[in-house]
Amino acid sequence: MIGHILAFVCIMIWGSTFVSSKILLDSFTPIELLFIRFLIGFLTLCILSPKILKSSSFANGW
């Protein structure tokens, strides 16, 4: 049941982006709108799944 609820929420968010994009294009350029959408997505993923990435260099693997 929880899967159906989450799928419905995802559909509602996905569907609302078309309407909001149409309205926001009056105020922002397409590039600005794209940047804002990616920034919101990035911040959401950072909050939901915070993982620290360890850097690796080629010197360690060679």
N, CA, C, O and CB atoms as a CASP TS submission, in Angstrom:
PFRMAT TS
TARGET T0000
AUTHOR 0000-0000-0000
METHOD Language model
MODEL 1
PARENT N/A
ATOM      1  N   MET     1       0.825  -1.198   0.000  1.00  0.00           N
ATOM      2  CA  MET     1       0.000   0.000   0.000  1.00  0.00           C
ATOM      3  C   MET     1       0.868   1.260   0.000  1.00  0.00           C
ATOM      4  O   MET     1       0.541   2.247  -0.659  1.00  0.00           O
ATOM      5  CB  MET     1      -0.938  -0.001   1.211  1.00  0.00           C
ATOM      6  N   ILE     2       1.974   1.217   0.743  1.00  0.00           N
ATOM      7  CA  ILE     2       2.851   2.387   0.805  1.00  0.00           C
ATOM      8  C   ILE     2       3.465   2.681  -0.562  1.00  0.00           C
ATOM      9  O   ILE     2       3.705   3.838  -0.907  1.00  0.00           O
ATOM     10  CB  ILE     2       3.960   2.172   1.847  1.00  0.00           C
ATOM     11  N   GLY     3       3.714   1.634  -1.328  1.00  0.00           N
ATOM     12  CA  GLY     3       4.261   1.818  -2.674  1.00  0.00           C
ATOM     13  C   GLY     3       3.296   2.565  -3.582  1.00  0.00           C
ATOM     14  O   GLY     3       3.712   3.401  -4.383  1.00  0.00           O
ATOM     15  N   HIS     4       2.016   2.265  -3.458  1.00  0.00           N
ATOM     16  CA  HIS     4       1.010   2.952  -4.261  1.00  0.00           C
ATOM     17  C   HIS     4       0.914   4.429  -3.870  1.00  0.00           C
ATOM     18  O   HIS     4       0.760   5.296  -4.731  1.00  0.00           O
ATOM     19  CB  HIS     4      -0.359   2.268  -4.101  1.00  0.00           C
ATOM     20  N   ILE     5       1.003   4.704  -2.593  1.00  0.00           N
ATOM     21  CA  ILE     5       0.939   6.094  -2.123  1.00  0.00           C
ATOM     22  C   ILE     5       2.148   6.877  -2.620  1.00  0.00           C
ATOM     23  O   ILE     5       2.013   8.007  -3.088  1.00  0.00           O
ATOM     24  CB  ILE     5       0.866   6.147  -0.579  1.00  0.00           C
ATOM     25  N   LEU     6       3.330   6.274  -2.517  1.00  0.00           N
ATOM     26  CA  LEU     6       4.536   6.953  -2.993  1.00  0.00           C
ATOM     27  C   LEU     6       4.509   7.150  -4.507  1.00  0.00           C
ATOM     28  O   LEU     6       4.960   8.178  -5.011  1.00  0.00           O
ATOM     29  CB  LEU     6       5.781   6.160  -2.593  1.00  0.00           C
ATOM     30  N   ALA     7       3.985   6.175  -5.223  1.00  0.00           N
ATOM     31  CA  ALA     7       3.857   6.326  -6.678  1.00  0.00           C
ATOM     32  C   ALA     7       2.896   7.458  -7.021  1.00  0.00           C
ATOM     33  O   ALA     7       3.145   8.223  -7.953  1.00  0.00           O
ATOM     34  CB  ALA     7       3.374   5.009  -7.320  1.00  0.00           C
ATOM     35  N   PHE     8       1.806   7.570  -6.277  1.00  0.00           N
ATOM     36  CA  PHE     8       0.845   8.651  -6.505  1.00  0.00           C
ATOM     37  C   PHE     8       1.476  10.010  -6.231  1.00  0.00           C
ATOM     38  O   PHE     8       1.266  10.958  -6.987  1.00  0.00           O
ATOM     39  CB  PHE     8      -0.395   8.459  -5.625  1.00  0.00           C
ATOM     40  N   VAL     9       2.242  10.106  -5.157  1.00  0.00           N
ATOM     41  CA  VAL     9       2.934  11.362  -4.833  1.00  0.00           C
ATOM     42  C   VAL     9       3.911  11.722  -5.950  1.00  0.00           C
ATOM     43  O   VAL     9       4.000  12.882  -6.352  1.00  0.00           O
ATOM     44  CB  VAL     9       3.684  11.247  -3.474  1.00  0.00           C
ATOM     45  N   CYS    10       4.637  10.732  -6.445  1.00  0.00           N
ATOM     46  CA  CYS    10       5.584  10.957  -7.538  1.00  0.00           C
ATOM     47  C   CYS    10       4.861  11.440  -8.794  1.00  0.00           C
ATOM     48  O   CYS    10       5.339  12.348  -9.475  1.00  0.00           O
ATOM     49  CB  CYS    10       6.369   9.669  -7.842  1.00  0.00           C
ATOM     50  N   ILE    11       3.722  10.843  -9.098  1.00  0.00           N
ATOM     51  CA  ILE    11       2.943  11.248 -10.269  1.00  0.00           C
ATOM     52  C   ILE    11       2.448  12.678 -10.115  1.00  0.00           C
ATOM     53  O   ILE    11       2.463  13.448 -11.075  1.00  0.00           O
ATOM     54  CB  ILE    11       1.756  10.297 -10.485  1.00  0.00           C
ATOM     55  N   MET    12       2.009  13.037  -8.916  1.00  0.00           N
ATOM     56  CA  MET    12       1.514  14.398  -8.679  1.00  0.00           C
ATOM     57  C   MET    12       2.634  15.429  -8.831  1.00  0.00           C
ATOM     58  O   MET    12       2.427  16.494  -9.411  1.00  0.00           O
ATOM     59  CB  MET    12       0.890  14.504  -7.277  1.00  0.00           C
ATOM     60  N   ILE    13       3.806  15.112  -8.314  1.00  0.00           N
ATOM     61  CA  ILE    13       4.944  16.027  -8.454  1.00  0.00           C
ATOM     62  C   ILE    13       5.352  16.136  -9.911  1.00  0.00           C
ATOM     63  O   ILE    13       5.590  17.236 -10.409  1.00  0.00           O
ATOM     64  CB  ILE    13       6.137  15.555  -7.599  1.00  0.00           C
ATOM     65  N   TRP    14       5.437  15.002 -10.602  1.00  0.00           N
ATOM     66  CA  TRP    14       5.830  14.984 -12.009  1.00  0.00           C
ATOM     67  C   TRP    14       4.842  15.790 -12.854  1.00  0.00           C
ATOM     68  O   TRP    14       5.251  16.577 -13.708  1.00  0.00           O
ATOM     69  CB  TRP    14       5.918  13.535 -12.527  1.00  0.00           C
ATOM     70  N   GLY    15       3.570  15.597 -12.621  1.00  0.00           N
ATOM     71  CA  GLY    15       2.551  16.299 -13.387  1.00  0.00           C
ATOM     72  C   GLY    15       2.512  17.793 -13.107  1.00  0.00           C
ATOM     73  O   GLY    15       2.220  18.588 -14.000  1.00  0.00           O
ATOM     74  N   SER    16       2.805  18.175 -11.876  1.00  0.00           N
ATOM     75  CA  SER    16       2.763  19.600 -11.535  1.00  0.00           C
ATOM     76  C   SER    16       3.945  20.365 -12.132  1.00  0.00           C
ATOM     77  O   SER    16       3.875  21.587 -12.267  1.00  0.00           O
ATOM     78  CB  SER    16       2.747  19.775 -10.019  1.00  0.00           C
ATOM     79  N   THR    17       5.019  19.679 -12.488  1.00  0.00           N
ATOM     80  CA  THR    17       6.168  20.383 -13.049  1.00  0.00           C
ATOM     81  C   THR    17       5.849  20.993 -14.414  1.00  0.00           C
ATOM     82  O   THR    17       6.409  22.031 -14.767  1.00  0.00           O
ATOM     83  CB  THR    17       7.354  19.435 -13.170  1.00  0.00           C
ATOM     84  N   PHE    18       4.967  20.372 -15.179  1.00  0.00           N
ATOM     85  CA  PHE    18       4.618  20.925 -16.483  1.00  0.00           C
ATOM     86  C   PHE    18       3.871  22.248 -16.337  1.00  0.00           C
ATOM     87  O   PHE    18       4.138  23.206 -17.063  1.00  0.00           O
ATOM     88  CB  PHE    18       3.772  19.927 -17.274  1.00  0.00           C
ATOM     89  N   VAL    19       2.938  22.289 -15.396  1.00  0.00           N
ATOM     90  CA  VAL    19       2.164  23.509 -15.158  1.00  0.00           C
ATOM     91  C   VAL    19       3.062  24.595 -14.576  1.00  0.00           C
ATOM     92  O   VAL    19       3.031  25.741 -15.026  1.00  0.00           O
ATOM     93  CB  VAL    19       0.975  23.227 -14.210  1.00  0.00           C
ATOM     94  N   SER    20       3.862  24.233 -13.574  1.00  0.00           N
ATOM     95  CA  SER    20       4.727  25.231 -12.944  1.00  0.00           C
ATOM     96  C   SER    20       5.793  25.734 -13.915  1.00  0.00           C
ATOM     97  O   SER    20       6.157  26.909 -13.868  1.00  0.00           O
ATOM     98  CB  SER    20       5.391  24.645 -11.695  1.00  0.00           C
ATOM     99  N   SER    21       6.295  24.873 -14.786  1.00  0.00           N
ATOM    100  CA  SER    21       7.289  25.309 -15.777  1.00  0.00           C
ATOM    101  C   SER    21       6.696  26.329 -16.734  1.00  0.00           C
ATOM    102  O   SER    21       7.347  27.311 -17.090  1.00  0.00           O
ATOM    103  CB  SER    21       7.828  24.107 -16.564  1.00  0.00           C
ATOM    104  N   LYS    22       5.472  26.095 -17.144  1.00  0.00           N
ATOM    105  CA  LYS    22       4.801  27.020 -18.059  1.00  0.00           C
ATOM    106  C   LYS    22       4.644  28.397 -17.411  1.00  0.00           C
ATOM    107  O   LYS    22       4.843  29.422 -18.064  1.00  0.00           O
ATOM    108  CB  LYS    22       3.422  26.464 -18.475  1.00  0.00           C
ATOM    109  N   ILE    23       4.290  28.413 -16.137  1.00  0.00           N
ATOM    110  CA  ILE    23       4.117  29.681 -15.420  1.00  0.00           C
ATOM    111  C   ILE    23       5.467  30.343 -15.159  1.00  0.00           C
ATOM    112  O   ILE    23       5.604  31.556 -15.324  1.00  0.00           O
ATOM    113  CB  ILE    23       3.373  29.453 -14.088  1.00  0.00           C
ATOM    114  N   LEU    24       6.458  29.562 -14.757  1.00  0.00           N
ATOM    115  CA  LEU    24       7.761  30.129 -14.411  1.00  0.00           C
ATOM    116  C   LEU    24       8.542  30.626 -15.621  1.00  0.00           C
ATOM    117  O   LEU    24       9.436  31.460 -15.474  1.00  0.00           O
ATOM    118  CB  LEU    24       8.580  29.107 -13.679  1.00  0.00           C
ATOM    119  N   LEU    25       8.228  30.136 -16.801  1.00  0.00           N
ATOM    120  CA  LEU    25       8.932  30.600 -17.999  1.00  0.00           C
ATOM    121  C   LEU    25       8.645  32.062 -18.317  1.00  0.00           C
ATOM    122  O   LEU    25       9.360  32.683 -19.104  1.00  0.00           O
ATOM    123  CB  LEU    25       8.554  29.743 -19.185  1.00  0.00           C
ATOM    124  N   ASP    26       7.598  32.613 -17.703  1.00  0.00           N
ATOM    125  CA  ASP    26       7.336  34.047 -17.855  1.00  0.00           C
ATOM    126  C   ASP    26       8.347  34.884 -17.076  1.00  0.00           C
ATOM    127  O   ASP    26       8.615  36.030 -17.438  1.00  0.00           O
ATOM    128  CB  ASP    26       5.917  34.379 -17.390  1.00  0.00           C
ATOM    129  N   SER    27       8.911  34.313 -16.005  1.00  0.00           N
ATOM    130  CA  SER    27       9.826  35.057 -15.131  1.00  0.00           C
ATOM    131  C   SER    27      11.291  34.681 -15.313  1.00  0.00           C
ATOM    132  O   SER    27      12.176  35.508 -15.095  1.00  0.00           O
ATOM    133  CB  SER    27       9.440  34.840 -13.700  1.00  0.00           C
ATOM    134  N   PHE    28      11.551  33.447 -15.708  1.00  0.00           N
ATOM    135  CA  PHE    28      12.921  32.943 -15.803  1.00  0.00           C
ATOM    136  C   PHE    28      13.212  32.483 -17.222  1.00  0.00           C
ATOM    137  O   PHE    28      12.304  32.168 -17.992  1.00  0.00           O
ATOM    138  CB  PHE    28      13.151  31.789 -14.808  1.00  0.00           C
ATOM    139  N   THR    29      14.501  32.450 -17.552  1.00  0.00           N
ATOM    140  CA  THR    29      14.907  31.861 -18.817  1.00  0.00           C
ATOM    141  C   THR    29      14.908  30.336 -18.663  1.00  0.00           C
ATOM    142  O   THR    29      14.946  29.838 -17.538  1.00  0.00           O
ATOM    143  CB  THR    29      16.314  32.389 -19.260  1.00  0.00           C
ATOM    144  N   PRO    30      14.869  29.597 -19.756  1.00  0.00           N
ATOM    145  CA  PRO    30      14.888  28.139 -19.641  1.00  0.00           C
ATOM    146  C   PRO    30      16.127  27.603 -18.906  1.00  0.00           C
ATOM    147  O   PRO    30      16.029  26.617 -18.175  1.00  0.00           O
ATOM    148  CB  PRO    30      14.819  27.526 -21.020  1.00  0.00           C
ATOM    149  N   ILE    31      17.273  28.236 -19.091  1.00  0.00           N
ATOM    150  CA  ILE    31      18.493  27.784 -18.413  1.00  0.00           C
ATOM    151  C   ILE    31      18.396  28.003 -16.903  1.00  0.00           C
ATOM    152  O   ILE    31      18.804  27.147 -16.117  1.00  0.00           O
ATOM    153  CB  ILE    31      19.723  28.521 -18.974  1.00  0.00           C
ATOM    154  N   GLU    32      17.855  29.152 -16.506  1.00  0.00           N
ATOM    155  CA  GLU    32      17.680  29.417 -15.079  1.00  0.00           C
ATOM    156  C   GLU    32      16.702  28.430 -14.452  1.00  0.00           C
ATOM    157  O   GLU    32      16.924  27.938 -13.346  1.00  0.00           O
ATOM    158  CB  GLU    32      17.192  30.849 -14.860  1.00  0.00           C
ATOM    159  N   LEU    33      15.638  28.153 -15.158  1.00  0.00           N
ATOM    160  CA  LEU    33      14.654  27.197 -14.669  1.00  0.00           C
ATOM    161  C   LEU    33      15.255  25.801 -14.536  1.00  0.00           C
ATOM    162  O   LEU    33      14.994  25.100 -13.558  1.00  0.00           O
ATOM    163  CB  LEU    33      13.447  27.161 -15.598  1.00  0.00           C
ATOM    164  N   LEU    34      16.046  25.405 -15.503  1.00  0.00           N
ATOM    165  CA  LEU    34      16.715  24.110 -15.451  1.00  0.00           C
ATOM    166  C   LEU    34      17.681  24.040 -14.271  1.00  0.00           C
ATOM    167  O   LEU    34      17.736  23.032 -13.566  1.00  0.00           O
ATOM    168  CB  LEU    34      17.460  23.844 -16.762  1.00  0.00           C
ATOM    169  N   PHE    35      18.440  25.108 -14.060  1.00  0.00           N
ATOM    170  CA  PHE    35      19.372  25.152 -12.937  1.00  0.00           C
ATOM    171  C   PHE    35      18.631  25.037 -11.603  1.00  0.00           C
ATOM    172  O   PHE    35      19.063  24.305 -10.713  1.00  0.00           O
ATOM    173  CB  PHE    35      20.193  26.449 -12.977  1.00  0.00           C
ATOM    174  N   ILE    36      17.526  25.752 -11.467  1.00  0.00           N
ATOM    175  CA  ILE    36      16.752  25.713 -10.227  1.00  0.00           C
ATOM    176  C   ILE    36      16.197  24.316  -9.977  1.00  0.00           C
ATOM    177  O   ILE    36      16.221  23.825  -8.848  1.00  0.00           O
ATOM    178  CB  ILE    36      15.608  26.734 -10.275  1.00  0.00           C
ATOM    179  N   ARG    37      15.695  23.674 -11.037  1.00  0.00           N
ATOM    180  CA  ARG    37      15.152  22.318 -10.880  1.00  0.00           C
ATOM    181  C   ARG    37      16.230  21.326 -10.473  1.00  0.00           C
ATOM    182  O   ARG    37      15.999  20.482  -9.606  1.00  0.00           O
ATOM    183  CB  ARG    37      14.492  21.858 -12.176  1.00  0.00           C
ATOM    184  N   PHE    38      17.414  21.418 -11.092  1.00  0.00           N
ATOM    185  CA  PHE    38      18.499  20.520 -10.720  1.00  0.00           C
ATOM    186  C   PHE    38      18.994  20.807  -9.305  1.00  0.00           C
ATOM    187  O   PHE    38      19.343  19.882  -8.571  1.00  0.00           O
ATOM    188  CB  PHE    38      19.651  20.643 -11.714  1.00  0.00           C
ATOM    189  N   LEU    39      19.024  22.069  -8.923  1.00  0.00           N
ATOM    190  CA  LEU    39      19.453  22.429  -7.568  1.00  0.00           C
ATOM    191  C   LEU    39      18.489  21.879  -6.526  1.00  0.00           C
ATOM    192  O   LEU    39      18.919  21.342  -5.506  1.00  0.00           O
ATOM    193  CB  LEU    39      19.565  23.952  -7.427  1.00  0.00           C
ATOM    194  N   ILE    40      17.188  22.010  -6.775  1.00  0.00           N
ATOM    195  CA  ILE    40      16.203  21.460  -5.844  1.00  0.00           C
ATOM    196  C   ILE    40      16.329  19.942  -5.766  1.00  0.00           C
ATOM    197  O   ILE    40      16.268  19.375  -4.675  1.00  0.00           O
ATOM    198  CB  ILE    40      14.776  21.856  -6.269  1.00  0.00           C
ATOM    199  N   GLY    41      16.503  19.287  -6.892  1.00  0.00           N
ATOM    200  CA  GLY    41      16.682  17.836  -6.900  1.00  0.00           C
ATOM    201  C   GLY    41      17.937  17.404  -6.179  1.00  0.00           C
ATOM    202  O   GLY    41      17.921  16.425  -5.433  1.00  0.00           O
ATOM    203  N   PHE    42      19.035  18.129  -6.395  1.00  0.00           N
ATOM    204  CA  PHE    42      20.298  17.802  -5.739  1.00  0.00           C
ATOM    205  C   PHE    42      20.179  17.953  -4.229  1.00  0.00           C
ATOM    206  O   PHE    42      20.615  17.079  -3.480  1.00  0.00           O
ATOM    207  CB  PHE    42      21.424  18.691  -6.270  1.00  0.00           C
ATOM    208  N   LEU    43      19.595  19.049  -3.783  1.00  0.00           N
ATOM    209  CA  LEU    43      19.445  19.270  -2.345  1.00  0.00           C
ATOM    210  C   LEU    43      18.514  18.242  -1.710  1.00  0.00           C
ATOM    211  O   LEU    43      18.750  17.795  -0.588  1.00  0.00           O
ATOM    212  CB  LEU    43      18.919  20.677  -2.080  1.00  0.00           C
ATOM    213  N   THR    44      17.460  17.870  -2.426  1.00  0.00           N
ATOM    214  CA  THR    44      16.552  16.849  -1.922  1.00  0.00           C
ATOM    215  C   THR    44      17.265  15.510  -1.769  1.00  0.00           C
ATOM    216  O   THR    44      17.099  14.830  -0.756  1.00  0.00           O
ATOM    217  CB  THR    44      15.347  16.703  -2.851  1.00  0.00           C
ATOM    218  N   LEU    45      18.054  15.130  -2.766  1.00  0.00           N
ATOM    219  CA  LEU    45      18.793  13.871  -2.671  1.00  0.00           C
ATOM    220  C   LEU    45      19.849  13.904  -1.581  1.00  0.00           C
ATOM    221  O   LEU    45      20.090  12.890  -0.927  1.00  0.00           O
ATOM    222  CB  LEU    45      19.444  13.548  -3.996  1.00  0.00           C
ATOM    223  N   CYS    46      20.476  15.041  -1.373  1.00  0.00           N
ATOM    224  CA  CYS    46      21.467  15.168  -0.298  1.00  0.00           C
ATOM    225  C   CYS    46      20.820  15.013   1.064  1.00  0.00           C
ATOM    226  O   CYS    46      21.418  14.436   1.973  1.00  0.00           O
ATOM    227  CB  CYS    46      22.181  16.517  -0.382  1.00  0.00           C
ATOM    228  N   ILE    47      19.609  15.519   1.215  1.00  0.00           N
ATOM    229  CA  ILE    47      18.902  15.398   2.492  1.00  0.00           C
ATOM    230  C   ILE    47      18.403  13.975   2.703  1.00  0.00           C
ATOM    231  O   ILE    47      18.503  13.446   3.810  1.00  0.00           O
ATOM    232  CB  ILE    47      17.726  16.384   2.553  1.00  0.00           C
ATOM    233  N   LEU    48      17.875  13.354   1.670  1.00  0.00           N
ATOM    234  CA  LEU    48      17.311  12.011   1.796  1.00  0.00           C
ATOM    235  C   LEU    48      18.359  10.918   1.873  1.00  0.00           C
ATOM    236  O   LEU    48      18.127   9.886   2.503  1.00  0.00           O
ATOM    237  CB  LEU    48      16.404  11.737   0.646  1.00  0.00           C
ATOM    238  N   SER    49      19.496  11.121   1.253  1.00  0.00           N
ATOM    239  CA  SER    49      20.532  10.091   1.225  1.00  0.00           C
ATOM    240  C   SER    49      21.915  10.715   1.395  1.00  0.00           C
ATOM    241  O   SER    49      22.693  10.777   0.443  1.00  0.00           O
ATOM    242  CB  SER    49      20.465   9.294  -0.089  1.00  0.00           C
ATOM    243  N   PRO    50      22.220  11.177   2.604  1.00  0.00           N
ATOM    244  CA  PRO    50      23.529  11.812   2.797  1.00  0.00           C
ATOM    245  C   PRO    50      24.637  10.762   2.916  1.00  0.00           C
ATOM    246  O   PRO    50      24.672   9.990   3.875  1.00  0.00           O
ATOM    247  CB  PRO    50      23.512  12.708   4.052  1.00  0.00           C
ATOM    248  N   LYS    51      25.505  10.744   1.972  1.00  0.00           N
ATOM    249  CA  LYS    51      26.653   9.831   1.994  1.00  0.00           C
ATOM    250  C   LYS    51      27.898  10.646   1.716  1.00  0.00           C
ATOM    251  O   LYS    51      27.908  11.513   0.841  1.00  0.00           O
ATOM    252  CB  LYS    51      26.494   8.669   0.950  1.00  0.00           C
ATOM    253  N   ILE    52      28.929  10.363   2.456  1.00  0.00           N
ATOM    254  CA  ILE    52      30.193  11.047   2.243  1.00  0.00           C
ATOM    255  C   ILE    52      30.984  10.245   1.219  1.00  0.00           C
ATOM    256  O   ILE    52      31.238   9.055   1.408  1.00  0.00           O
ATOM    257  CB  ILE    52      30.992  11.213   3.581  1.00  0.00           C
ATOM    258  N   LEU    53      31.362  10.898   0.153  1.00  0.00           N
ATOM    259  CA  LEU    53      32.138  10.237  -0.887  1.00  0.00           C
ATOM    260  C   LEU    53      33.611  10.328  -0.545  1.00  0.00           C
ATOM    261  O   LEU    53      34.129  11.401  -0.239  1.00  0.00           O
ATOM    262  CB  LEU    53      31.858  10.860  -2.270  1.00  0.00           C
ATOM    263  N   LYS    54      34.272   9.195  -0.602  1.00  0.00           N
ATOM    264  CA  LYS    54      35.704   9.177  -0.351  1.00  0.00           C
ATOM    265  C   LYS    54      36.431   9.354  -1.687  1.00  0.00           C
ATOM    266  O   LYS    54      36.118   8.696  -2.680  1.00  0.00           O
ATOM    267  CB  LYS    54      36.136   7.852   0.359  1.00  0.00           C
ATOM    268  N   SER    55      37.380  10.234  -1.679  1.00  0.00           N
ATOM    269  CA  SER    55      38.124  10.425  -2.912  1.00  0.00           C
ATOM    270  C   SER    55      39.188   9.343  -3.042  1.00  0.00           C
ATOM    271  O   SER    55      39.803   8.921  -2.063  1.00  0.00           O
ATOM    272  CB  SER    55      38.763  11.827  -2.954  1.00  0.00           C
ATOM    273  N   SER    56      39.380   8.921  -4.250  1.00  0.00           N
ATOM    274  CA  SER    56      40.432   7.947  -4.511  1.00  0.00           C
ATOM    275  C   SER    56      41.312   8.494  -5.613  1.00  0.00           C
ATOM    276  O   SER    56      40.849   9.162  -6.537  1.00  0.00           O
ATOM    277  CB  SER    56      39.846   6.556  -4.898  1.00  0.00           C
ATOM    278  N   SER    57      42.552   8.204  -5.495  1.00  0.00           N
ATOM    279  CA  SER    57      43.473   8.669  -6.520  1.00  0.00           C
ATOM    280  C   SER    57      43.994   7.469  -7.296  1.00  0.00           C
ATOM    281  O   SER    57      43.891   6.325  -6.854  1.00  0.00           O
ATOM    282  CB  SER    57      44.641   9.476  -5.897  1.00  0.00           C
ATOM    283  N   PHE    58      44.542   7.753  -8.438  1.00  0.00           N
ATOM    284  CA  PHE    58      45.116   6.673  -9.255  1.00  0.00           C
ATOM    285  C   PHE    58      46.364   6.092  -8.601  1.00  0.00           C
ATOM    286  O   PHE    58      46.724   4.947  -8.871  1.00  0.00           O
ATOM    287  CB  PHE    58      45.456   7.188 -10.664  1.00  0.00           C
ATOM    288  N   ALA    59      47.020   6.857  -7.753  1.00  0.00           N
ATOM    289  CA  ALA    59      48.251   6.376  -7.127  1.00  0.00           C
ATOM    290  C   ALA    59      47.964   5.189  -6.192  1.00  0.00           C
ATOM    291  O   ALA    59      48.803   4.298  -6.053  1.00  0.00           O
ATOM    292  CB  ALA    59      48.934   7.521  -6.345  1.00  0.00           C
ATOM    293  N   ASN    60      46.811   5.172  -5.566  1.00  0.00           N
ATOM    294  CA  ASN    60      46.488   4.067  -4.662  1.00  0.00           C
ATOM    295  C   ASN    60      46.167   2.786  -5.419  1.00  0.00           C
ATOM    296  O   ASN    60      46.454   1.690  -4.937  1.00  0.00           O
ATOM    297  CB  ASN    60      45.316   4.443  -3.775  1.00  0.00           C
ATOM    298  N   GLY    61      45.587   2.915  -6.577  1.00  0.00           N
ATOM    299  CA  GLY    61      45.178   1.734  -7.323  1.00  0.00           C
ATOM    300  C   GLY    61      46.256   1.164  -8.237  1.00  0.00           C
ATOM    301  O   GLY    61      46.099   0.050  -8.737  1.00  0.00           O
ATOM    302  N   TRP    62      47.311   1.870  -8.465  1.00  0.00           N
ATOM    303  CA  TRP    62      48.326   1.400  -9.402  1.00  0.00           C
ATOM    304  C   TRP    62      49.388   0.643  -8.707  1.00  0.00           C
ATOM    305  O   TRP    62      50.328   0.171  -9.345  1.00  0.00           O
ATOM    306  CB  TRP    62      48.932   2.532 -10.154  1.00  0.00           C
TER
END
